[in-house]
Amino acid sequence: MSDKATLALLTGAPSSGDGPQWLATVRRTAVEHAERAGLPGVRTEAWKFTNLNALKALEPVAPRGTAEIARPASFGGLDAAELHLSNGTLTRADALPHGVEMVSLAGPDDAPGWVAETLGRIADTDQHPFTAINTGAFAGGVALRIARGATVERPILLLVDTQGVEGAAVATHPRVLVVVEDGAMADLVEVHTGSGAYVNNAVTELVIGKDARLGHYKLQAESGEAFHIAMTAALCADSSTYDNFALSTGGRLARNEIRATLDGRHIEYRINGGYLACGDQHMDTATFIDHAKPDCASHELYKGVLADRAHGVFQGKILVRPDAQKTDGYQMNRALLLSREAEINSKPELEIYADDVKCSHGATVGELEDDQLFYLMARGISKERARAMLVAAYVDEAIDHIQREPIRDAFRAAAADWMQRHIAGAPAEGGV
């Protein structure tokens, strides 16, 4: 039986009888899954380190209207075509580069075949209640198709903004679908912001065709009162490349989940990122890589910085199926604790059913080195500034994995802004 919180998040969801038959079927199945499962608790293995009681206590309401969205300052110099989703509704769409087709998901009655064939088919609703809720409740979003063989030089910048309502918690369910056809190349930059208290339950589905490349970069800089629950699900074909980077700095509670099936040979799959938390923030990163075919490589590096009473979670799993010989998988989570009260739960995992593979995983937790601090302070640098410099250098190792320099510079600026606000002027806690 569904719990009250699940029903609240589904409030205002489109009727499963609305729209085309294919969409009605997808919605109806998702709602059944959501109502049967309810929201996960700490007894659910995948959520054992993330307590959702504060979210379950909310009584979410539908968003009211839209608002103008401004780029974060760190992305001000990025030359990109912009798409805006305000409170889940598409409010701005620049002219997109040649080879890119866009469809609004606000009313997909006449959606083209590529949308009907893929929307709701990549992100699983059976085992993932929030994905099921999004699928049953989304009332807007955007679908993008990169045409076969197209090389899109200019990035697409998707700004997703949510505005809370005084005295209530807004719930939005933005939906994004990206289909990169065979031989195509593109970059998508996704930025989540907002103000006030709200739930942003986002789902992004990706289909990456044969010999195709997608760079997908995400900044989560939500309101300090927000709950950010996000699912990214990718299906990769032969000789494709998926390059993902995610940086999380905002939210009261944030969970970023990335799942992929490597359903072809010679795939390059890279998911790297960082999480920067302070105060009482809770940040959960969950990844799952399904090596379903042979001769594929995956690389994963996540670096966390936790100050004050912040709590970080990293759960990463690599599955290597029996036929996936010659798999090369690497997974590492490193956490830097800047306070005695900060906490990290890390659970890297390998599940291997093939014998000719090269896979490794690991996790480290540490503090700033006193010798390094002393070295900088001996050269006239204040302790606070020295701490910020060392933390920035630590995070840069992950940011350096971003392939395109303008996008890399924007994320480096976003991380530097967080350092300036939360580290450079903050005294060390607990003697760290």
C-alpha positions in Angstrom: 0.0 0.0 0.0 1.3 3.4 -0.9 2.3 5.8 1.8 1.0 9.4 2.2 4.1 11.0 0.9 4.0 9.0 -2.4 0.4 10.1 -3.0 1.3 13.7 -2.2 4.1 13.7 -4.8 1.6 12.3 -7.3 -0.9 15.0 -6.6 -1.8 16.9 -9.7 -0.4 14.2 -12.0 -1.9 14.0 -15.4 -4.6 11.3 -15.8 -3.3 8.1 -17.3 -6.2 8.5 -19.7 -4.8 11.7 -21.1 -2.6 11.9 -24.2 -1.7 9.1 -26.7 -2.1 5.5 -25.8 1.6 4.8 -25.6 2.0 7.5 -23.0 -1.1 6.5 -21.1 0.3 3.0 -20.8 3.7 4.2 -19.6 2.1 6.5 -17.0 -0.3 3.9 -15.7 2.4 1.3 -15.2 4.6 3.9 -13.4 1.9 5.0 -11.1 1.1 1.3 -10.2 4.8 0.8 -9.4 5.0 4.0 -7.3 1.9 3.2 -5.3 2.9 -0.4 -4.7 6.4 0.5 -3.5 5.9 3.8 -1.6 8.9 5.9 -0.7 12.0 4.0 0.3 13.1 3.8 3.9 16.4 3.0 5.6 15.6 -0.7 5.4 15.8 -0.4 1.6 19.4 -1.3 0.8 19.9 1.4 -1.8 18.7 4.0 0.6 20.1 2.7 3.9 22.3 5.8 4.4 19.7 8.4 3.4 16.8 9.1 5.8 13.8 10.5 4.0 11.7 11.3 7.0 11.9 15.0 6.5 10.7 14.6 2.9 7.9 12.3 3.9 6.7 14.9 6.4 6.0 17.4 3.5 2.7 17.9 1.9 3.8 19.0 -1.6 1.7 21.3 -3.8 1.8 21.9 -7.5 4.0 24.8 -8.7 2.3 28.1 -9.4 3.4 29.8 -12.6 6.9 30.3 -13.9 9.7 32.7 -13.4 12.5 34.2 -15.4 15.8 32.2 -15.1 19.2 33.7 -14.9 22.5 31.8 -15.6 24.7 31.3 -12.6 27.6 33.7 -12.7 30.1 30.9 -13.2 28.4 30.0 -16.5 28.1 33.5 -17.7 30.8 33.2 -20.3 29.8 29.9 -21.8 28.8 30.2 -25.4 25.7 27.9 -25.5 22.2 27.6 -26.8 19.8 27.9 -23.8 16.7 25.9 -22.8 14.8 26.9 -19.7 12.6 24.8 -17.5 10.9 26.9 -14.8 8.9 24.9 -12.3 8.9 22.0 -14.7 7.6 24.1 -17.7 9.6 24.9 -20.8 9.8 28.7 -20.9 12.6 29.5 -23.3 14.2 27.7 -26.2 16.9 29.4 -28.2 17.5 28.5 -31.8 19.3 25.2 -31.6 22.3 24.3 -33.7 21.9 22.5 -37.0 21.2 18.8 -36.5 19.3 19.2 -33.2 15.5 18.6 -33.0 13.6 19.6 -29.9 10.1 18.6 -28.7 8.4 20.0 -25.6 7.0 17.3 -23.3 4.3 19.5 -22.0 1.8 18.0 -24.4 3.3 15.1 -26.3 0.0 14.1 -28.1 1.7 14.5 -31.5 5.2 13.5 -30.4 7.3 12.1 -33.2 8.1 8.4 -33.3 11.6 8.7 -31.7 10.0 10.1 -28.6 7.3 7.5 -28.4 9.8 4.7 -28.9 12.2 5.8 -26.1 10.4 8.0 -23.5 9.9 5.9 -20.3 11.8 2.9 -21.7 15.3 3.7 -20.4 14.7 4.7 -16.8 13.3 1.8 -14.8 10.2 2.5 -12.8 9.8 -0.9 -11.1 12.8 -0.7 -8.7 13.0 3.1 -8.5 10.0 4.8 -6.8 11.1 8.4 -7.5 11.6 7.6 -11.2 8.1 6.0 -11.2 6.6 9.1 -9.5 8.3 11.4 -12.1 7.0 9.2 -15.0 3.5 9.3 -13.6 3.5 13.0 -12.7 5.7 14.9 -15.2 3.8 17.7 -16.8 6.6 19.2 -18.8 10.1 18.8 -20.0 12.1 18.5 -23.2 13.2 15.9 -25.6 16.2 16.4 -27.9 17.4 14.4 -30.9 20.8 14.8 -32.3 20.6 13.7 -36.0 22.7 10.9 -37.4 26.2 12.0 -38.1 25.7 15.6 -36.8 28.6 17.3 -34.9 27.1 19.9 -32.7 30.0 22.2 -31.7 28.0 24.6 -29.5 26.9 23.2 -26.1 23.2 23.1 -25.2 22.7 24.6 -21.8 19.6 23.4 -19.9 18.7 25.6 -16.9 16.2 24.0 -14.5 14.9 26.3 -11.9 12.2 25.7 -9.2 10.6 28.4 -7.1 9.1 27.5 -3.7 5.9 28.9 -2.3 5.8 30.5 1.1 4.2 28.1 3.6 4.2 25.1 1.3 6.7 22.8 -0.5 6.4 22.8 -4.3 7.0 19.5 -6.1 8.2 19.5 -9.7 9.1 16.5 -11.9 11.1 17.8 -14.9 11.7 15.2 -17.6 14.5 15.2 -20.2 15.1 12.8 -23.0 18.2 12.9 -25.3 18.6 10.6 -28.3 22.0 10.8 -29.9 21.8 9.0 -33.2 24.6 6.9 -34.8 27.8 8.9 -35.4 26.5 12.1 -33.8 28.3 14.3 -31.2 27.0 16.8 -28.8 27.4 18.3 -25.3 24.6 19.0 -22.8 25.1 21.1 -19.7 22.4 20.8 -17.1 22.2 23.3 -14.2 19.6 23.1 -11.4 18.9 26.1 -9.2 16.0 27.4 -7.2 14.8 29.3 -4.1 12.7 28.4 -1.1 11.5 24.9 -0.1 10.6 22.4 -2.8 11.1 18.9 -4.2 12.9 18.7 -7.5 12.4 15.1 -8.7 14.2 15.0 -12.1 14.7 12.2 -14.6 16.9 12.3 -17.6 16.9 9.4 -20.2 19.8 9.1 -22.7 20.1 6.9 -25.8 23.6 7.0 -27.3 23.8 5.4 -30.7 26.6 3.5 -32.5 29.8 5.6 -32.8 28.1 8.5 -31.1 29.4 10.8 -28.4 27.6 12.7 -25.7 29.2 14.9 -23.1 26.7 15.5 -20.2 27.7 17.8 -17.4 25.5 18.7 -14.5 25.7 21.3 -11.7 23.3 20.9 -8.8 23.2 24.3 -7.0 19.7 24.1 -5.5 18.2 26.1 -2.6 19.4 25.2 0.8 15.8 24.2 1.7 15.4 22.0 -1.3 15.2 18.2 -1.8 16.9 17.2 -5.0 16.2 13.7 -6.2 17.6 12.9 -9.7 17.9 9.9 -11.9 20.0 9.7 -15.1 19.7 6.5 -17.1 21.7 5.8 -20.2 21.7 3.1 -22.9 24.9 3.0 -24.9 25.5 1.2 -28.2 28.6 -0.1 -30.0 31.7 2.2 -30.0 29.9 5.0 -28.3 31.3 7.4 -25.7 29.5 8.9 -22.8 31.3 11.5 -20.8 29.5 12.6 -17.6 30.5 15.0 -14.9 28.3 16.0 -11.9 29.0 18.6 -9.3 26.6 19.0 -6.3 26.8 22.0 -4.0 23.2 22.7 -3.0 20.1 21.2 -1.4 19.1 20.3 2.1 19.0 16.7 0.9 20.3 15.7 -2.5 20.6 12.3 -4.2 22.1 12.0 -7.7 21.8 8.6 -9.2 23.4 7.6 -12.5 22.7 4.3 -14.1 23.8 2.9 -17.5 23.7 -0.3 -19.6 26.7 -0.7 -21.9 24.8 -2.7 -24.5 27.6 -2.9 -27.1 31.3 -3.4 -27.6 34.1 -0.9 -27.4 32.2 1.6 -25.4 34.0 4.4 -23.4 31.9 5.3 -20.4 33.2 8.0 -18.0 31.3 9.3 -15.0 33.2 11.6 -12.7 32.2 14.3 -10.3 32.3 15.9 -6.9 30.1 16.9 -4.0 30.7 19.9 -1.8 28.6 20.1 1.4 28.5 22.1 4.6 26.1 22.9 7.4 23.7 20.0 7.8 23.5 19.1 4.1 23.1 15.5 3.1 24.5 14.4 -0.3 24.0 11.0 -1.7 25.7 9.8 -5.0 24.6 6.4 -6.4 26.0 4.9 -9.6 25.4 1.6 -11.4 27.3 0.5 -14.5 26.0 -2.6 -16.3 28.8 -4.1 -18.5 26.5 -6.2 -20.6 28.9 -6.8 -23.6 32.7 -7.4 -24.0 35.5 -5.0 -24.7 34.2 -1.9 -22.8 35.9 0.5 -20.4 34.4 2.5 -17.6 36.1 5.1 -15.4 34.6 6.7 -12.3 36.2 9.1 -9.9 34.1 11.0 -7.3 35.6 13.4 -4.8 33.7 14.8 -1.9 34.4 17.7 0.5 32.4 17.7 3.7 32.5 20.5 6.3 30.6 21.3 9.5 28.0 18.5 10.1 27.5 17.5 6.5 26.9 13.9 5.6 28.0 12.3 2.3 27.1 9.0 0.8 28.7 7.2 -2.1 27.3 3.9 -3.4 28.8 2.7 -6.7 28.4 -0.7 -8.3 29.9 -2.2 -11.4 28.2 -5.3 -12.8 30.2 -7.4 -15.3 28.0 -10.0 -16.9 29.3 -13.4 -18.1 29.6 -12.4 -21.7 31.4 -9.1 -20.9 35.0 -10.4 -21.3 37.8 -7.8 -21.7 36.0 -5.4 -19.4 38.2 -2.6 -18.0 36.4 -0.9 -15.0 37.8 1.6 -12.5 35.9 3.1 -9.6 37.1 5.4 -6.8 35.5 7.6 -4.2 37.6 10.0 -2.1 36.2 12.1 0.7 37.9 15.0 2.5 36.5 15.8 5.9 37.0 19.4 7.1 35.3 18.8 10.5 35.2 16.2 13.2 31.4 16.2 12.9 31.3 15.6 9.1 30.5 12.0 8.0 30.9 9.8 5.0 29.4 6.4 4.1 31.1 4.8 1.1 30.2 1.6 -0.5 32.1 0.8 -3.7 31.1 -2.6 -5.1 32.1 -5.0 -7.9 29.9 -7.9 -9.1 31.8 -9.9 -11.7 30.7 -13.0 -13.6 33.5 -13.0 -16.3 37.0 -14.2 -15.8 39.0 -12.1 -18.3 38.5 -8.6 -16.9 40.5 -5.8 -15.3 38.4 -4.1 -12.6 39.3 -2.2 -9.4 37.5 -0.1 -6.9 38.3 1.7 -3.7 37.5 4.5 -1.2 39.6 6.8 0.9 38.7 9.3 3.6 41.1 11.9 4.9 41.8 15.3 6.3 44.0 18.2 5.2 47.6 17.5 5.7 49.2 19.7 8.5 52.5 19.8 6.5 50.8 21.3 3.5 49.0 23.9 5.5 52.2 24.8 7.3 54.0 25.1 4.0 51.5 27.7 2.7 51.1 29.6 6.0 54.9 29.9 6.2 54.7 31.9 3.0 52.4 34.4 4.4 49.1 32.8 3.4 46.3 32.9 6.0 45.2 29.6 7.4 41.6 30.0 5.9 43.0 30.9 2.5 45.5 28.0 2.7 42.7 25.6 3.5 40.7 26.9 0.5 43.6 26.5 -1.9 44.2 22.9 -0.8 40.6 22.0 -1.1 40.4 23.6 -4.5 43.4 21.6 -5.7 41.8 18.5 -4.3 38.5 19.0 -6.2 40.3 20.1 -9.4 41.5 16.5 -9.9 37.9 15.5 -10.6 37.0 18.6 -12.6 40.0 18.0 -14.9 38.2 15.0 -16.3 35.8 17.3 -18.2 36.8 17.1 -21.8 35.9 20.5 -23.1 37.8 23.5 -21.8 35.0 26.1 -21.7 32.7 23.8 -19.8 35.6 22.7 -17.5 36.3 26.4 -16.7 32.6 27.0 -15.8 32.6 24.1 -13.4 35.9 25.2 -11.9 34.4 28.7 -11.3 31.3 27.1 -9.7 33.5 25.2 -7.3 35.7 28.2 -6.6 32.6 30.2 -5.7 31.6 27.6 -3.2 35.1 27.6 -1.7 35.0 31.4 -1.4 31.6 31.3 0.4 32.1 28.3 2.7 35.8 27.6 3.1 38.0 30.7 2.5 36.4 32.7 5.3 35.4 29.8 7.5 37.5 28.8 10.6 38.7 25.2 10.8 36.6 23.0 13.1 37.8 20.3 15.4 41.4 21.4 15.0 41.5 20.3 11.3 
